[in-house]
């Protein structure tokens, strides 16, 4: 059963899924109410903002808004002004943990119990970092524990794929920057497992459209400013030759099929697995690295 959902609001009651699913810019064959909008999720800075917009457009009832959960939501980074407004709103909600304070244009967090936040602090489901004097850090790289993190405009850590000063990076869910480019390619590719549909002739990471096997590998590499051939035949001859068994995460593995040599490709992610766009009607998935007839491995990331 085909199901293409990149951004959906599901009505939940005591953990049970009701019969109505609100879908934005998506298509599904399940029994749902389909909703379309000219706005994209990249315009929203929070789940609440996205839900409020659906309510405003009359696509979700006001009484249902608090029951809605967003699926696959990816907010854009807040501007510094929006970050300030968010902290003010946090204070207005009178969180028992404490209060955001601003002194001489710099933010710090005062605990209700006394004292102030230092180093890591989770506030309103976002991680922030405060220096030894309690000042919130923003727009800079930090390495407090041997790992690199980037603190965005509003002070919260970046996660997932992002560009910092024009350069591409992949950050794990805990904010750790994956420094090895091959590993970053592999981990970014894994984020599309189960969500990006196969679509012959396409080479996009847009989950409303999809990609074929070589289009997927090309698009992932392009995200890191690495430009490779569009077809499997081209990808099988470029880059650096890698011996079988010596692959590292981020390498391409190409396969022979009934249609001929080098007719399929996936991204090696370690542990004997590749991530690939399989066939029409399926989504990006894991596969044993040697499940298909092995042809060659190539490396483009170094």
C-alpha positions as CSV (number, residue, x, y, z in Angstrom):
1,X,0.0,0.0,0.0
2,X,1.5,3.3,-1.1
3,X,1.7,6.0,1.5
4,X,3.5,9.3,0.8
5,X,3.4,11.5,3.9
6,X,6.1,14.0,4.7
7,X,4.1,16.2,7.1
8,X,1.0,15.0,8.7
9,X,-1.1,16.0,11.8
10,X,-2.5,12.9,13.5
11,X,-5.4,13.2,15.9
12,X,-4.5,11.2,19.0
13,X,-6.7,10.2,22.0
14,X,-5.0,8.3,24.8
15,X,-2.5,7.0,22.4
16,X,-5.1,5.6,20.0
17,X,-5.2,6.8,16.4
18,X,-8.6,8.1,15.4
19,X,-10.1,7.8,11.9
20,X,-9.1,11.3,10.7
21,X,-5.6,12.1,9.5
22,X,-4.8,15.6,8.3
23,X,-2.2,15.6,5.6
24,X,-0.4,18.7,4.2
25,X,1.3,18.6,0.8
26,X,1.2,14.8,0.7
27,X,-0.7,11.9,-0.7
28,X,-1.9,8.8,1.0
29,X,-4.1,5.8,0.1
30,X,-5.2,5.3,3.7
31,X,-8.6,6.4,4.9
32,X,-7.9,10.1,5.6
33,X,-9.0,13.6,5.1
34,X,-6.6,15.2,2.6
35,X,-5.5,18.7,3.3
36,X,-3.5,20.9,0.9
37,X,-1.8,24.3,1.6
38,X,0.4,26.6,-0.4
39,X,2.7,27.0,2.6
40,X,5.6,24.6,3.3
41,X,6.8,23.3,6.6
42,X,10.1,25.2,6.1
43,X,8.1,28.4,6.9
44,X,7.3,27.2,10.4
45,X,9.5,27.7,13.4
46,X,7.6,25.4,15.8
47,X,4.9,22.7,15.7
48,X,2.5,25.0,17.4
49,X,2.9,27.6,14.7
50,X,2.2,24.9,12.0
51,X,-0.9,23.7,13.9
52,X,-2.2,27.2,14.5
53,X,-1.9,27.8,10.7
54,X,-4.0,24.7,10.0
55,X,-6.6,25.9,12.5
56,X,-6.6,29.4,11.0
57,X,-7.2,27.9,7.6
58,X,-10.1,25.9,9.0
59,X,-8.4,22.5,8.2
60,X,-8.3,21.5,11.9
61,X,-11.0,22.2,14.4
62,X,-10.1,24.4,17.3
63,X,-11.2,21.8,19.7
64,X,-8.9,19.2,18.1
65,X,-5.8,21.4,18.0
66,X,-4.4,20.1,21.4
67,X,-4.7,16.5,20.2
68,X,-2.7,17.0,17.1
69,X,0.8,15.5,16.7
70,X,3.0,16.5,13.8
71,X,4.8,13.8,11.9
72,X,8.1,14.5,10.1
73,X,8.1,18.1,11.2
74,X,11.3,20.0,10.5
75,X,11.3,23.6,11.8
76,X,13.5,26.3,10.3
77,X,16.1,28.0,12.4
78,X,14.9,30.9,14.5
79,X,16.2,34.4,13.8
80,X,17.8,36.2,16.8
81,X,14.6,38.3,17.2
82,X,12.4,35.3,17.1
83,X,14.6,33.6,19.7
84,X,14.2,36.6,22.0
85,X,10.4,36.5,21.5
86,X,10.4,32.8,22.3
87,X,12.2,33.4,25.6
88,X,9.7,36.1,26.6
89,X,6.9,33.7,25.8
90,X,8.6,31.0,28.0
91,X,8.6,33.5,30.9
92,X,4.9,34.4,30.4
93,X,4.1,30.7,30.7
94,X,5.6,30.8,34.2
95,X,7.7,27.7,33.9
96,X,8.5,26.3,37.4
97,X,12.1,25.7,36.4
98,X,13.0,29.4,36.2
99,X,13.0,32.5,34.1
100,X,14.9,33.8,31.1
101,X,16.7,37.1,32.0
102,X,18.3,39.6,29.7
103,X,21.1,41.9,30.9
104,X,23.1,44.3,28.7
105,X,21.7,42.5,25.6
106,X,22.8,39.1,26.8
107,X,20.6,36.2,27.9
108,X,20.9,34.1,31.0
109,X,18.6,31.7,32.9
110,X,17.7,32.3,36.5
111,X,16.5,29.2,38.5
112,X,13.4,29.5,40.6
113,X,15.3,27.7,43.4
114,X,18.1,30.3,43.2
115,X,21.3,30.5,41.1
116,X,21.6,30.4,37.3
117,X,22.1,27.9,34.5
118,X,25.7,27.0,33.6
119,X,26.8,24.7,30.8
120,X,24.1,22.5,29.3
121,X,20.5,23.1,30.0
122,X,17.3,21.7,28.5
123,X,14.6,24.4,28.3
124,X,11.3,24.0,26.4
125,X,12.7,20.8,24.6
126,X,15.8,22.6,23.4
127,X,19.4,22.3,24.5
128,X,21.3,25.5,25.3
129,X,24.8,26.1,26.6
130,X,25.8,28.7,29.2
131,X,29.3,29.7,30.0
132,X,30.8,29.6,33.5
133,X,29.4,33.1,34.3
134,X,25.9,32.0,33.1
135,X,25.8,33.8,29.8
136,X,24.0,32.0,27.0
137,X,26.2,31.3,24.0
138,X,25.0,31.6,20.4
139,X,26.2,31.7,16.8
140,X,29.4,29.9,17.6
141,X,31.1,26.5,17.7
142,X,31.7,25.0,21.1
143,X,33.7,21.8,22.2
144,X,32.9,21.3,25.9
145,X,33.4,17.5,26.0
146,X,35.6,16.6,23.0
147,X,32.7,16.9,20.5
148,X,31.8,19.9,18.4
149,X,28.4,21.6,18.6
150,X,27.0,24.6,16.9
151,X,24.7,27.0,18.8
152,X,22.3,28.8,16.5
153,X,20.9,32.3,16.4
154,X,18.6,31.7,19.4
155,X,21.2,29.8,21.3
156,X,19.8,26.3,20.8
157,X,22.0,23.5,19.3
158,X,21.7,22.6,15.6
159,X,20.6,19.1,14.8
160,X,20.3,17.1,11.5
161,X,21.6,18.5,8.2
162,X,22.5,22.2,8.3
163,X,24.8,24.8,6.8
164,X,27.0,26.9,8.9
165,X,28.6,29.9,7.2
166,X,27.7,28.3,3.9
167,X,29.4,24.9,4.7
168,X,27.4,21.7,5.0
169,X,27.4,19.7,8.2
170,X,25.4,16.8,9.8
171,X,24.6,17.0,13.5
172,X,23.2,14.0,15.4
173,X,20.0,14.4,17.4
174,X,22.1,15.2,20.5
175,X,23.8,18.1,18.6
176,X,27.2,16.4,18.0
177,X,28.7,17.4,14.7
178,X,29.8,14.4,12.6
179,X,33.3,15.6,11.5
180,X,34.2,12.8,9.1
181,X,32.5,13.6,5.8
182,X,32.0,10.0,4.8
183,X,30.3,9.3,8.1
184,X,28.2,12.4,7.8
185,X,27.0,11.3,4.3
186,X,26.1,7.9,5.7
187,X,24.2,9.2,8.7
188,X,22.4,11.8,6.6
189,X,21.4,9.1,4.1
190,X,19.9,7.1,7.0
191,X,17.5,9.9,7.9
192,X,15.6,9.1,4.7
193,X,15.0,5.5,5.6
194,X,11.2,4.8,5.5
195,X,10.4,8.3,4.4
196,X,11.7,9.1,0.9
197,X,9.8,7.2,-1.9
198,X,11.5,5.6,-4.9
199,X,10.7,7.6,-8.1
200,X,12.3,6.6,-11.4
201,X,14.1,9.4,-13.1
202,X,14.1,11.7,-10.1
203,X,17.1,12.9,-8.1
204,X,15.6,14.9,-5.2
205,X,15.4,14.5,-1.4
206,X,11.9,16.1,-1.4
207,X,9.8,13.5,0.3
208,X,6.8,14.6,-1.8
209,X,8.6,13.5,-5.0
210,X,11.4,11.0,-4.3
211,X,14.4,9.6,-6.2
212,X,15.7,6.5,-7.9
213,X,18.8,4.7,-6.7
214,X,21.4,6.8,-8.4
215,X,19.4,10.0,-8.0
216,X,19.3,9.4,-4.2
217,X,23.1,8.9,-4.0
218,X,23.7,11.9,-6.2
219,X,21.4,14.1,-4.1
220,X,23.0,13.0,-0.8
221,X,26.4,13.8,-2.1
222,X,25.3,17.2,-3.6
223,X,24.1,18.1,-0.1
224,X,27.7,18.0,0.9
225,X,28.9,19.9,-2.2
226,X,30.2,16.8,-3.8
227,X,29.0,16.5,-7.4
228,X,28.9,13.0,-8.9
229,X,27.4,11.5,-12.1
230,X,23.7,11.0,-12.4
231,X,23.6,7.4,-13.6
232,X,24.9,4.2,-12.0
233,X,27.2,3.7,-14.9
234,X,28.8,7.2,-14.3
235,X,29.0,6.6,-10.6
236,X,30.7,3.3,-11.1
237,X,33.7,4.9,-12.8
238,X,34.3,8.2,-10.9
239,X,35.9,8.9,-7.6
240,X,38.3,6.5,-5.9
241,X,38.3,2.7,-6.4
242,X,37.8,0.9,-3.1
243,X,38.5,-2.8,-2.7
244,X,35.7,-5.1,-1.5
245,X,35.7,-5.4,2.2
246,X,37.6,-2.1,2.7
247,X,34.5,0.2,2.4
248,X,34.0,3.0,4.9
249,X,30.7,4.7,5.6
250,X,29.8,7.1,2.8
251,X,31.3,4.9,0.1
252,X,29.1,3.8,-2.9
253,X,28.6,0.1,-3.6
254,X,27.3,-0.7,-7.1
255,X,25.6,-3.9,-8.2
256,X,24.9,-6.0,-11.2
257,X,21.3,-6.9,-12.0
258,X,19.4,-8.7,-14.7
259,X,19.5,-5.5,-16.7
260,X,23.3,-5.5,-16.8
261,X,26.4,-4.3,-15.0
262,X,26.3,-1.5,-12.5
263,X,22.5,-1.1,-12.6
264,X,22.0,-0.4,-8.9
265,X,23.8,1.6,-6.2
266,X,23.6,2.2,-2.5
267,X,25.5,4.1,0.2
268,X,27.5,2.0,2.6
269,X,26.6,3.0,6.2
270,X,28.7,0.5,8.2
271,X,27.9,-2.8,9.9
272,X,27.6,-4.6,6.6
273,X,24.7,-2.5,5.5
274,X,23.8,0.0,2.7
275,X,21.0,2.5,2.4
276,X,19.4,2.6,-1.0
277,X,16.3,3.6,-3.0
278,X,15.0,0.1,-4.0
279,X,12.1,-0.1,-6.4
280,X,8.9,1.6,-7.4
281,X,6.3,1.5,-4.6
282,X,9.0,1.3,-1.8
283,X,10.9,3.8,0.2
284,X,14.6,4.2,1.0
285,X,15.6,1.3,3.1
286,X,18.5,-0.8,4.5
287,X,20.0,-3.7,2.6
288,X,22.8,-6.2,3.3
289,X,25.8,-4.8,1.5
290,X,26.3,-8.1,-0.4
291,X,22.7,-9.1,-0.9
292,X,22.8,-8.3,-4.6
293,X,25.5,-9.2,-7.1
294,X,28.5,-7.0,-6.2
295,X,30.2,-5.0,-8.9
296,X,32.4,-2.2,-7.5
297,X,32.9,0.3,-4.7
298,X,33.8,4.0,-5.2
299,X,34.6,6.8,-2.8
300,X,33.8,10.5,-3.6
301,X,34.1,12.1,-0.2
302,X,37.9,12.4,0.2
